[in-house]
Amino acid sequence: MKRLVLCLLISFPGYAVLAQDQPKLVVGIVVDQMRQEYLYRYESKFGTNGFNRLVQQGFMLKNAHYNYVPTETGPGHASIYTGTTPAIHGIVANDWYDRTLKKDINCVGDDQQTTVGSERGGKVSPARLLSTTITDELKLATQKRAKVVGVSIKDRSAVLPSGHMADGAYWYDGSSGNFITSTYYKTALPDWVQKFNQRKLPEQYLSQEWTTLLPLSQYTEVGPDESPYEWKWRGKEKAVFPYKLNELRKDNGNYDLVGNTPWGNTLIAEMAKAAIAGEGMGKDDITDFLTVSFSSTDRIGHGTGPNSIELADTYLRLDKTLEDFFSYLDKEVGVGKYTVFLTADHGVAEVAQYLKDNRVPAGYFRPSRVEATLNEYLQQYFPGKTVVEKVTTEQVYINQQAFDDDPRASGIDLLIATELITKYLLATEGIAQVYTAATIRQINTDETGIRGKVIRGFNPKRCGDIAFVLEPGWYSWGGITGSTHGSAYTYDTHIPIVFYGAGIKKGYSSQYHTITDIAPTLSVLLKIKFPSGATGQPVTEILD
């Protein structure tokens, strides 16, 4: 009956059914915190059928960037799949300050939901995502016949890509070692997820020792094994190989430790295979969509920075994981019958202390300290008032209620306070530029450079009253060990975008493209509508 219905639909334009040149399955792969240059840095050590298979047989955008700030996981995944930026899709940070609730909220947090499969970690949904995703549009175009599933270690990395209409989104619960979901999707875990959890793969991974794939002397692309710029795990005196996971797990989160090892990526790949088999994806005449996000690269990168042997070994192991995963797709879906794209949700900065020690401009910005000193400074102008409510994610939230006691003067006082805060921030070490909400509203959304990135990341209902940008090499996180991301600079914005498989020709382009171009490109490939808020453009070098 299903094939008969499809044959009838082919006669009517506007319905997405599997034409000869369309894939049976689209797999979206996000490698958390991956720089574009890693494809070059480790190219000679990668095999032929992992990363290099995509690069050499697919189409690579060499000059692809995020076109907004902040460059974080939640906004990144949302932008990839909606084809637009936080100003429109509304995911302005991983967590942001809610003026009404007077607290920080998570980008996928949803107290209306409960956990399915565990006792915690499942009060989430895509409710705060304001635009449709490419996965939603596939659902709409096929009258919900297409299967859409998302998997990741992180909840936001599974929830946001799979959209509002997904058949399921599953993420890893570090307290139990199982994959879970929320009541937004299911009232109980499907049988295939329960069977996968029963395999107890985290237990297997944590019973082994993490040693390097290659001799330590061959990791010439990165720094020495022993470095003062890396986090040390509890129970281990130095951040050096080997890591005896069976001994370290107790003091380092037990099952959660998996995500801090290369086997977190292996676990996700195995879960992705189980999803394909369990949901029967890629088996009929309607294109399905699987979203896969590898998070261990981010967790390890945060702890050790971009120049550690730990991170290099993780990428070499991920290469082998991808090779195995592509082999599975070849067998189960068919060579030439699926399409893959691979990208990242952001890049990463160098360890600031490492730069400072080598006389390169860098530094650490402390939002809580600035919030306190700023309120102290403003006391001389507004005695008895707490003018600044919150400083977070490079935004200043002014306490509007502090000016409500005298309506006649409140407007003028607020303008004065805004000007005083702006001048104070500009005089603060580490801050490069400051923009008030009024200034942001006057900036053209097509503007290039830092100003354009600020406005494209600014949603007036969710952001603060003042936005600021730090100097290059500065960030508001951590100490002398590890690194982070979030800035408007190229080390955080320049990421890989590679398409491969059905409907994709071989080649590359050095033209500038943005992360928001991925979803429109897939829309053209699949012959469906663009996501509702899409501002990106199809990559014509691939499609024409």
KOLSEDO-604082 format. One record per residue (C-alpha): residue number from 1; residue in one letter; chain; y, x, z. Coordinates in Angstrom, 3 decimals, always signed. Last residue first. Layout:
NUM; A; A; Y; X; Z
...
//
This chain:
544; D; A; +23.407; +24.449; -10.313
543; L; A; +21.722; +24.098; -6.902
542; I; A; +21.669; +27.556; -5.379
541; E; A; +25.010; +28.918; -6.573
540; T; A; +26.452; +25.429; -6.009
539; V; A; +26.143; +25.664; -2.229
538; P; A; +26.936; +22.053; -1.349
537; Q; A; +30.253; +21.570; +0.481
536; G; A; +31.088; +21.209; +4.157
535; T; A; +33.144; +18.407; +5.720
534; A; A; +30.290; +16.119; +6.729
533; G; A; +31.138; +13.366; +9.221
532; S; A; +28.715; +10.719; +7.955
531; P; A; +25.942; +13.091; +6.915
530; F; A; +25.806; +13.414; +3.106
529; K; A; +23.853; +10.696; +1.365
528; I; A; +20.457; +11.396; -0.239
527; K; A; +19.172; +13.200; -3.317
526; L; A; +16.938; +15.587; -1.337
525; L; A; +18.455; +18.714; -2.903
524; V; A; +21.947; +17.218; -2.865
523; S; A; +21.630; +16.282; +0.797
522; L; A; +20.108; +19.684; +1.563
521; T; A; +23.198; +21.398; +0.182
520; P; A; +25.410; +18.977; +2.126
519; A; A; +23.556; +19.937; +5.347
518; I; A; +23.811; +23.704; +4.832
517; D; A; +27.498; +23.886; +3.866
516; T; A; +28.737; +23.330; +7.429
515; I; A; +27.638; +26.843; +8.366
514; T; A; +30.366; +28.173; +6.122
513; H; A; +30.261; +30.035; +2.836
512; Y; A; +32.210; +33.056; +1.582
511; Q; A; +30.858; +34.425; -1.686
510; S; A; +28.357; +37.282; -1.465
509; S; A; +25.615; +35.238; -3.109
508; Y; A; +21.898; +35.818; -3.400
507; G; A; +18.991; +35.150; -5.703
506; K; A; +15.772; +33.250; -6.178
505; K; A; +15.893; +29.547; -7.010
504; I; A; +15.417; +26.775; -4.476
503; G; A; +14.024; +23.328; -5.380
502; A; A; +10.787; +23.864; -3.471
501; G; A; +10.770; +27.100; -1.478
500; Y; A; +13.389; +29.226; +0.234
499; F; A; +16.937; +28.951; +1.572
498; V; A; +18.552; +31.761; +3.594
497; I; A; +21.629; +31.549; +5.813
496; P; A; +22.127; +34.511; +8.104
495; I; A; +25.017; +34.664; +10.616
494; H; A; +28.542; +36.049; +10.721
493; T; A; +30.435; +34.025; +13.351
492; D; A; +29.814; +35.886; +16.628
491; Y; A; +30.257; +39.492; +15.435
490; T; A; +32.825; +38.114; +13.007
489; Y; A; +35.299; +37.003; +15.651
488; A; A; +36.018; +33.410; +16.689
487; S; A; +34.329; +33.886; +20.060
486; G; A; +31.381; +32.192; +21.769
485; H; A; +28.849; +34.951; +22.363
484; T; A; +27.124; +36.845; +25.181
483; S; A; +26.040; +40.256; +26.422
482; G; A; +23.793; +41.973; +28.913
481; T; A; +24.647; +44.313; +31.746
480; I; A; +28.115; +45.420; +32.904
479; G; A; +29.044; +41.950; +34.093
478; G; A; +28.516; +38.390; +33.004
477; W; A; +30.644; +35.931; +31.083
476; S; A; +34.186; +35.339; +29.905
475; Y; A; +34.295; +37.519; +26.803
474; W; A; +36.392; +40.327; +25.397
473; G; A; +35.409; +42.492; +22.412
472; P; A; +38.183; +41.093; +20.220
471; E; A; +41.038; +39.613; +22.314
470; L; A; +40.517; +36.182; +23.816
469; V; A; +41.596; +32.905; +22.247
468; F; A; +43.364; +30.126; +24.113
467; A; A; +43.303; +26.343; +24.058
466; I; A; +45.724; +24.113; +25.965
465; D; A; +45.483; +20.443; +26.888
464; G; A; +41.697; +20.423; +27.225
463; C; A; +38.920; +19.291; +24.930
462; R; A; +36.880; +16.092; +24.910
461; K; A; +39.174; +13.395; +23.524
460; P; A; +41.254; +15.869; +21.512
459; N; A; +38.224; +17.378; +19.722
458; F; A; +39.071; +21.005; +18.981
457; G; A; +36.551; +23.220; +17.197
456; R; A; +38.062; +22.740; +13.747
455; I; A; +41.517; +23.262; +15.264
454; V; A; +40.594; +26.603; +16.813
453; K; A; +38.792; +27.889; +13.742
452; G; A; +41.827; +27.179; +11.584
451; R; A; +44.099; +29.084; +13.935
450; I; A; +41.720; +32.064; +13.949
449; G; A; +41.757; +32.573; +10.200
448; T; A; +41.815; +30.000; +7.430
447; E; A; +43.704; +26.725; +7.400
446; D; A; +41.846; +23.765; +5.941
445; T; A; +42.302; +21.663; +9.097
444; N; A; +46.067; +22.077; +8.766
443; I; A; +47.652; +22.864; +12.114
442; Q; A; +50.113; +20.300; +13.523
441; R; A; +47.625; +18.709; +15.924
440; I; A; +46.849; +22.155; +17.299
439; T; A; +50.483; +22.696; +18.247
438; A; A; +50.581; +19.472; +20.267
437; A; A; +47.297; +20.406; +21.983
436; T; A; +48.878; +23.707; +23.013
435; Y; A; +47.702; +26.918; +21.405
434; V; A; +47.448; +30.365; +23.011
433; Q; A; +46.581; +33.673; +21.350
432; A; A; +45.280; +37.095; +22.345
431; I; A; +44.188; +36.738; +25.969
430; G; A; +42.540; +39.834; +27.451
429; E; A; +45.244; +40.666; +29.963
428; T; A; +47.342; +37.657; +30.930
427; A; A; +50.942; +37.576; +29.648
426; L; A; +50.045; +35.041; +26.949
425; L; A; +48.356; +32.945; +29.616
424; Y; A; +51.473; +32.830; +31.773
423; K; A; +53.689; +31.900; +28.830
422; T; A; +51.381; +29.028; +27.858
421; I; A; +51.105; +27.827; +31.460
420; L; A; +54.890; +27.737; +31.806
419; E; A; +55.278; +25.851; +28.537
418; T; A; +52.656; +23.279; +29.524
417; A; A; +54.243; +22.854; +32.953
416; I; A; +57.652; +22.266; +31.376
415; L; A; +56.234; +19.694; +28.992
414; L; A; +54.468; +17.968; +31.878
413; D; A; +57.665; +17.963; +33.908
412; I; A; +59.531; +16.310; +31.041
411; G; A; +56.942; +13.560; +30.663
410; S; A; +56.570; +13.027; +34.411
409; A; A; +60.266; +12.684; +35.167
408; R; A; +60.679; +8.954; +34.692
407; P; A; +57.064; +8.207; +35.664
406; D; A; +57.519; +9.814; +39.131
405; D; A; +54.185; +9.909; +40.984
404; D; A; +52.182; +10.288; +37.768
403; F; A; +52.753; +14.026; +37.347
402; A; A; +49.817; +15.285; +39.394
401; Q; A; +47.658; +12.672; +37.690
400; Q; A; +47.737; +14.672; +34.462
399; N; A; +45.927; +17.600; +36.056
398; I; A; +46.076; +19.993; +33.115
397; Y; A; +42.804; +21.056; +31.507
396; V; A; +43.003; +24.616; +30.191
395; Q; A; +40.494; +25.632; +27.529
394; E; A; +38.750; +28.932; +26.821
393; T; A; +35.344; +27.411; +27.668
392; T; A; +36.665; +26.549; +31.144
391; V; A; +39.901; +26.421; +33.135
390; K; A; +40.086; +23.246; +35.208
389; E; A; +42.524; +20.929; +36.977
388; V; A; +45.662; +22.997; +36.566
387; V; A; +48.740; +21.440; +38.174
386; T; A; +47.584; +21.269; +41.779
385; K; A; +50.821; +19.944; +43.258
384; G; A; +52.399; +20.746; +46.631
383; P; A; +55.293; +22.668; +45.141
382; F; A; +55.744; +22.233; +41.368
381; Y; A; +57.843; +25.187; +40.176
380; Q; A; +56.944; +27.752; +42.853
379; Q; A; +53.452; +26.295; +43.047
378; L; A; +52.874; +27.115; +39.364
377; Y; A; +52.003; +30.747; +40.143
376; E; A; +49.354; +29.733; +42.702
375; N; A; +47.854; +27.307; +40.218
374; L; A; +47.696; +30.107; +37.632
373; T; A; +46.200; +32.533; +40.132
372; A; A; +43.337; +30.150; +40.924
371; E; A; +42.587; +29.125; +37.341
370; V; A; +42.825; +32.755; +36.205
369; R; A; +40.242; +33.791; +38.799
368; S; A; +37.931; +30.947; +37.830
367; P; A; +38.240; +31.835; +34.132
366; R; A; +37.301; +35.538; +34.583
365; F; A; +37.806; +37.530; +31.366
364; Y; A; +35.751; +40.680; +30.891
363; G; A; +36.796; +43.497; +28.588
362; A; A; +36.730; +45.252; +25.259
361; P; A; +38.701; +47.827; +23.230
360; V; A; +36.406; +50.739; +22.217
359; R; A; +36.646; +53.855; +24.381
358; N; A; +32.884; +54.474; +24.450
357; D; A; +32.522; +53.355; +28.065
356; K; A; +34.569; +50.283; +27.200
355; L; A; +32.239; +49.414; +24.332
354; Y; A; +29.160; +49.769; +26.552
353; Q; A; +30.893; +47.687; +29.221
352; A; A; +31.535; +44.903; +26.720
351; V; A; +27.903; +44.689; +25.600
350; E; A; +28.280; +44.095; +21.868
349; A; A; +28.992; +40.509; +20.952
348; V; A; +26.435; +38.035; +19.613
347; G; A; +25.835; +35.775; +16.623
346; H; A; +25.811; +31.997; +16.530
345; D; A; +23.488; +29.019; +15.881
344; A; A; +21.379; +31.034; +13.457
343; T; A; +19.974; +30.392; +9.964
342; L; A; +16.705; +29.850; +8.137
341; F; A; +16.082; +27.232; +5.469
340; V; A; +12.634; +26.227; +4.385
339; T; A; +11.511; +23.952; +1.572
338; Y; A; +7.959; +22.694; +1.054
337; K; A; +5.731; +22.033; -1.933
336; G; A; +5.892; +25.443; -3.607
335; V; A; +2.718; +26.618; -1.894
334; G; A; +1.005; +23.659; -0.258
333; V; A; +1.485; +21.524; +2.833
332; E; A; -1.435; +22.642; +5.012
331; K; A; -2.322; +25.987; +3.449
330; D; A; +1.069; +27.295; +2.421
329; L; A; +2.591; +25.857; +5.608
328; Y; A; +0.054; +27.764; +7.717
327; S; A; +0.780; +30.979; +5.827
326; F; A; +4.459; +30.358; +6.482
325; F; A; +3.721; +30.108; +10.214
324; D; A; +1.669; +33.322; +10.251
323; E; A; +4.420; +35.239; +8.489
322; L; A; +6.992; +33.677; +10.794
321; T; A; +5.085; +34.889; +13.864
320; K; A; +4.819; +38.372; +12.333
319; D; A; +8.583; +38.475; +11.852
318; L; A; +9.034; +37.128; +15.378
317; R; A; +7.110; +40.171; +16.625
316; L; A; +9.466; +42.542; +14.829
315; Y; A; +12.416; +40.532; +16.116
314; T; A; +11.185; +40.674; +19.719
313; D; A; +10.570; +44.409; +19.415
312; A; A; +14.207; +44.905; +18.420
311; L; A; +15.362; +42.753; +21.341
310; E; A; +13.385; +44.711; +23.913
309; I; A; +14.350; +47.997; +22.239
308; S; A; +17.931; +47.164; +23.091
307; N; A; +21.002; +47.257; +20.864
306; P; A; +21.990; +43.583; +20.756
305; G; A; +22.343; +43.085; +24.522
304; T; A; +19.622; +43.236; +27.180
303; G; A; +19.844; +40.013; +29.145
302; H; A; +21.752; +37.808; +26.742
301; G; A; +19.681; +39.124; +23.832
300; I; A; +16.427; +38.307; +25.620
299; R; A; +17.501; +34.705; +26.182
298; D; A; +18.929; +34.422; +22.699
297; T; A; +15.924; +35.882; +20.877
296; S; A; +13.714; +33.683; +23.029
295; S; A; +15.308; +30.524; +21.610
294; F; A; +13.478; +29.974; +18.314
293; S; A; +14.591; +26.591; +16.991
292; V; A; +12.369; +24.494; +14.728
291; T; A; +13.414; +21.284; +12.973
290; L; A; +10.714; +19.488; +10.979
289; F; A; +11.703; +17.091; +8.194
288; D; A; +9.456; +14.814; +6.115
287; T; A; +9.781; +14.044; +2.396
286; I; A; +7.956; +10.881; +1.325
285; D; A; +4.977; +11.023; -1.017
284; D; A; +2.373; +11.823; +1.612
283; K; A; +0.993; +14.734; +3.634
282; G; A; +4.053; +16.782; +4.471
281; M; A; +3.934; +15.761; +8.120
280; G; A; +0.770; +14.174; +9.484
279; E; A; +2.393; +13.654; +12.891
278; G; A; -0.206; +15.633; +14.833
277; A; A; -0.757; +18.253; +12.140
276; I; A; +2.901; +19.014; +11.538
275; A; A; +3.687; +18.719; +15.243
274; A; A; +0.811; +21.038; +16.180
273; K; A; +2.092; +23.644; +13.725
272; A; A; +5.549; +23.407; +15.275
271; M; A; +4.041; +23.775; +18.754
270; E; A; +2.307; +26.975; +17.618
269; A; A; +5.613; +28.269; +16.246
268; I; A; +7.359; +27.359; +19.503
267; L; A; +4.759; +29.218; +21.593
266; T; A; +5.090; +32.300; +19.398
265; N; A; +8.848; +32.241; +19.948
264; G; A; +8.404; +32.123; +23.719
263; W; A; +5.839; +34.843; +23.194
262; P; A; +8.624; +37.312; +22.460
261; T; A; +9.529; +37.249; +26.166
260; N; A; +12.332; +35.632; +28.152
259; G; A; +11.144; +32.135; +27.228
258; V; A; +7.748; +32.880; +28.771
257; L; A; +9.459; +33.590; +32.098
256; D; A; +9.910; +29.849; +32.617
255; Y; A; +6.215; +29.638; +33.452
254; N; A; +6.744; +31.763; +36.591
253; G; A; +10.521; +31.881; +37.138
252; N; A; +10.924; +35.612; +37.578
251; D; A; +9.451; +36.450; +40.995
250; K; A; +5.986; +35.024; +40.302
249; R; A; +5.958; +36.071; +36.637
248; L; A; +6.345; +39.806; +37.229
247; E; A; +2.747; +40.746; +38.017
246; N; A; +1.097; +38.797; +35.184
245; L; A; +3.939; +39.833; +32.914
244; K; A; +3.346; +43.554; +33.254
243; Y; A; +6.386; +44.744; +31.326
242; P; A; +5.850; +48.143; +29.687
241; F; A; +8.508; +49.162; +28.894
240; V; A; +11.889; +49.738; +30.529
239; A; A; +14.488; +47.700; +32.392
238; K; A; +14.104; +49.736; +35.587
237; E; A; +13.065; +49.022; +39.172
236; K; A; +10.946; +45.964; +38.379
235; G; A; +10.285; +43.312; +41.018
234; R; A; +13.048; +41.053; +39.781
233; W; A; +13.769; +41.753; +36.133
232; K; A; +16.469; +44.313; +35.402
231; W; A; +19.341; +43.305; +33.139
230; E; A; +20.368; +45.820; +30.501
229; Y; A; +23.512; +47.945; +30.063
228; P; A; +22.407; +50.911; +32.194
227; S; A; +19.851; +51.841; +29.507
226; E; A; +16.277; +53.111; +29.587
225; D; A; +14.571; +52.287; +26.315
224; P; A; +17.084; +54.266; +24.284
223; G; A; +19.432; +52.607; +21.781
222; V; A; +18.668; +50.652; +18.622
221; E; A; +17.799; +51.233; +14.956
220; T; A; +15.628; +54.256; +15.838
219; Y; A; +12.841; +52.186; +17.335
218; Q; A; +10.215; +54.667; +16.100
217; S; A; +10.285; +56.814; +19.247
216; L; A; +9.062; +53.874; +21.335
215; P; A; +5.751; +53.804; +19.461
214; L; A; +5.417; +50.525; +17.564
213; L; A; +4.424; +47.037; +18.661
212; T; A; +6.027; +47.654; +22.042
211; T; A; +4.257; +46.693; +25.247
210; W; A; +4.447; +43.358; +27.011
209; E; A; +1.384; +43.106; +29.229
208; Q; A; -0.833; +40.048; +29.339
207; S; A; -1.575; +37.108; +31.610
206; L; A; +1.779; +35.508; +30.877
205; Y; A; +0.859; +34.727; +27.257
204; Q; A; -2.433; +33.100; +28.204
203; E; A; -0.858; +30.909; +30.886
202; P; A; +1.895; +29.944; +28.469
201; L; A; -0.822; +28.824; +26.008
200; K; A; -2.310; +26.266; +28.375
199; R; A; -4.286; +24.508; +25.589
198; Q; A; -3.871; +21.270; +27.562
197; N; A; -0.206; +21.194; +26.553
196; F; A; -1.281; +20.944; +22.905
195; K; A; -3.648; +18.100; +23.701
194; Q; A; -0.865; +16.226; +25.473
193; V; A; +1.432; +16.817; +22.525
192; W; A; -1.207; +15.531; +20.065
191; D; A; -1.850; +12.469; +22.213
190; P; A; +1.800; +11.450; +22.105
189; L; A; +3.768; +11.928; +25.354
188; A; A; +4.595; +8.646; +27.040
187; T; A; +7.564; +6.257; +26.999
186; K; A; +8.910; +7.977; +23.910
185; Y; A; +12.146; +8.954; +22.168
184; Y; A; +15.095; +8.080; +24.422
183; T; A; +12.555; +8.056; +27.244
182; S; A; +12.735; +11.831; +27.262
181; T; A; +10.552; +14.692; +25.987
180; I; A; +8.245; +17.345; +27.414
179; F; A; +6.418; +20.487; +26.396
178; N; A; +4.430; +22.034; +29.216
177; G; A; +4.595; +25.226; +31.291
176; S; A; +5.249; +23.155; +34.411
175; S; A; +8.554; +24.428; +35.789
174; G; A; +9.670; +26.039; +32.536
173; D; A; +9.683; +22.713; +30.710
172; Y; A; +9.718; +23.453; +27.005
171; W; A; +11.272; +21.101; +24.482
170; Y; A; +10.156; +18.179; +22.354
169; A; A; +12.068; +15.846; +20.056
168; G; A; +10.297; +12.869; +18.528
167; D; A; +10.261; +10.322; +15.744
166; A; A; +13.916; +11.136; +15.261
165; M; A; +16.590; +8.483; +14.711
164; H; A; +19.610; +9.955; +16.520
163; G; A; +19.335; +13.498; +15.237
162; S; A; +16.478; +15.995; +14.997
161; P; A; +18.935; +18.896; +15.026
160; L; A; +20.691; +17.748; +18.253
159; V; A; +17.578; +17.095; +20.365
158; A; A; +15.421; +20.184; +19.802
157; S; A; +18.093; +22.854; +20.309
156; R; A; +19.711; +20.790; +23.063
155; D; A; +16.432; +20.728; +25.019
154; K; A; +15.874; +24.483; +24.832
153; I; A; +12.416; +25.999; +24.136
152; S; A; +12.428; +24.245; +20.787
151; V; A; +10.842; +21.469; +18.740
150; G; A; +12.327; +18.703; +16.545
149; V; A; +10.475; +15.965; +14.647
148; V; A; +11.463; +13.764; +11.708
147; K; A; +8.876; +11.716; +9.766
146; A; A; +10.204; +9.922; +6.695
145; R; A; +9.419; +6.187; +6.575
144; K; A; +12.634; +5.248; +8.393
143; Q; A; +13.896; +3.128; +5.467
142; T; A; +13.611; +6.277; +3.359
141; A; A; +17.351; +6.828; +2.927
140; L; A; +18.105; +6.027; +6.554
139; K; A; +15.549; +8.491; +7.893
138; L; A; +16.730; +11.189; +5.514
137; E; A; +20.299; +10.478; +6.614
136; D; A; +19.308; +10.876; +10.246
135; T; A; +17.721; +14.260; +9.477
134; I; A; +20.892; +15.357; +7.646
133; T; A; +22.684; +14.465; +10.866
132; T; A; +24.848; +11.459; +11.687
131; S; A; +28.125; +12.076; +13.461
130; L; A; +29.309; +11.473; +17.050
129; L; A; +26.728; +13.512; +18.993
128; R; A; +27.178; +12.471; +22.648
127; A; A; +24.164; +10.118; +22.520
126; P; A; +21.759; +12.828; +21.274
125; S; A; +19.512; +12.327; +24.323
124; V; A; +18.772; +13.968; +27.676
123; K; A; +17.510; +13.211; +31.148
122; G; A; +14.306; +15.150; +30.517
121; G; A; +14.432; +18.283; +32.662
120; R; A; +12.504; +17.070; +35.679
119; E; A; +9.267; +15.475; +36.903
118; S; A; +7.290; +16.230; +33.768
117; G; A; +5.835; +14.628; +30.642
116; V; A; +8.538; +12.061; +29.952
115; T; A; +11.804; +12.587; +31.796
114; T; A; +14.238; +9.750; +32.292
113; Q; A; +17.141; +8.451; +30.225
112; Q; A; +20.342; +6.615; +31.191
111; D; A; +21.579; +9.792; +32.883
110; D; A; +22.152; +11.358; +29.465
109; G; A; +22.861; +15.080; +29.127
108; V; A; +22.823; +16.360; +25.552
107; C; A; +26.134; +18.279; +25.580
106; N; A; +25.921; +18.841; +29.328
105; I; A; +28.717; +17.539; +31.525
104; D; A; +31.127; +19.428; +33.753
103; K; A; +32.814; +17.318; +36.426
102; K; A; +35.771; +15.047; +37.111
101; L; A; +33.948; +12.010; +35.673
100; T; A; +37.022; +10.845; +33.789
99; R; A; +38.312; +14.294; +32.865
98; D; A; +34.917; +15.462; +31.587
97; Y; A; +34.717; +19.253; +31.508
96; W; A; +32.447; +20.715; +28.860
95; D; A; +28.915; +22.020; +28.608
94; N; A; +27.170; +23.548; +25.596
93; A; A; +30.534; +23.278; +23.886
92; V; A; +32.612; +20.937; +21.679
91; I; A; +29.764; +18.683; +20.578
90; G; A; +32.088; +15.998; +19.181
89; H; A; +30.809; +15.733; +15.609
88; I; A; +34.378; +15.642; +14.256
87; A; A; +36.402; +18.369; +15.991
86; P; A; +33.065; +20.018; +16.805
85; T; A; +32.500; +20.943; +13.133
84; T; A; +30.825; +19.323; +10.131
83; G; A; +27.640; +19.532; +8.078
82; T; A; +25.815; +17.372; +10.602
81; Y; A; +22.661; +19.518; +10.850
80; I; A; +24.138; +22.992; +11.046
79; S; A; +27.171; +21.786; +13.004
78; A; A; +25.083; +20.191; +15.773
77; H; A; +22.908; +23.276; +16.133
76; G; A; +25.959; +25.480; +16.440
75; P; A; +27.911; +23.166; +18.745
74; G; A; +25.000; +23.163; +21.216
73; T; A; +24.157; +26.876; +20.934
72; E; A; +27.648; +28.352; +21.183
71; T; A; +30.253; +29.711; +18.789
70; P; A; +33.324; +28.081; +20.327
69; V; A; +35.151; +28.077; +17.993
68; Y; A; +35.234; +27.130; +14.333
67; N; A; +34.259; +28.295; +10.828
66; Y; A; +30.839; +29.740; +11.558
65; H; A; +30.094; +32.242; +8.847
64; A; A; +28.042; +33.010; +5.734
63; N; A; +28.734; +36.141; +3.698
62; K; A; +25.296; +37.257; +2.555
61; L; A; +24.066; +33.811; +1.505
60; M; A; +20.405; +34.355; +0.654
59; F; A; +18.322; +32.521; -1.946
58; G; A; +14.549; +32.761; -1.683
57; Q; A; +11.834; +35.143; -2.843
56; Q; A; +13.217; +38.419; -1.509
55; V; A; +15.097; +37.104; +1.512
54; L; A; +12.578; +34.453; +2.552
53; R; A; +9.574; +36.720; +2.084
52; N; A; +11.453; +39.525; +3.820
51; F; A; +11.800; +37.461; +6.997
50; G; A; +8.032; +36.967; +7.153
49; N; A; +5.720; +37.744; +4.251
48; T; A; +6.444; +41.336; +3.295
47; G; A; +6.381; +42.892; +6.772
46; F; A; +9.518; +43.802; +8.698
45; K; A; +9.986; +47.447; +9.653
44; S; A; +12.051; +48.411; +6.603
43; E; A; +14.185; +45.278; +6.934
42; Y; A; +14.992; +45.804; +10.613
41; R; A; +18.710; +46.567; +10.333
40; Y; A; +19.179; +44.649; +7.089
39; L; A; +18.005; +41.240; +8.263
38; Y; A; +19.536; +42.070; +11.650
37; E; A; +22.910; +42.275; +9.870
36; Q; A; +23.171; +38.496; +9.622
35; R; A; +23.288; +38.250; +13.406
34; M; A; +20.730; +36.137; +15.247
33; Q; A; +21.752; +34.471; +18.529
32; D; A; +19.139; +31.647; +18.354
31; V; A; +16.966; +31.790; +15.276
30; V; A; +17.311; +28.354; +13.690
29; I; A; +14.579; +27.232; +11.301
28; G; A; +14.871; +23.979; +9.343
27; V; A; +11.575; +22.997; +7.750
26; V; A; +11.717; +20.504; +4.896
25; L; A; +8.428; +18.865; +3.924
24; K; A; +7.028; +17.237; +0.807
23; P; A; +9.683; +19.042; -1.169
22; Q; A; +11.504; +17.638; -4.200
21; D; A; +11.064; +18.784; -7.800
20; Q; A; +8.521; +16.123; -8.765
19; A; A; +10.359; +13.312; -7.050
18; L; A; +9.461; +12.330; -3.502
17; V; A; +11.350; +9.257; -2.503
16; A; A; +14.918; +9.010; -1.296
15; Y; A; +16.273; +5.559; -2.253
14; G; A; +19.743; +5.375; -3.822
13; P; A; +18.706; +4.523; -7.358
12; F; A; +16.017; +1.858; -7.848
11; S; A; +13.020; +2.455; -10.083
10; I; A; +11.530; +4.948; -7.672
9; L; A; +11.334; +2.188; -5.079
8; L; A; +8.499; +0.424; -6.925
7; C; A; +6.365; +3.541; -6.984
6; L; A; +7.029; +4.043; -3.301
5; V; A; +5.840; +0.559; -2.403
4; L; A; +2.614; +1.092; -4.329
3; R; A; +2.073; +4.446; -2.597
2; K; A; +2.387; +2.847; +0.857
1; M; A; +0.000; +0.000; +0.000
//
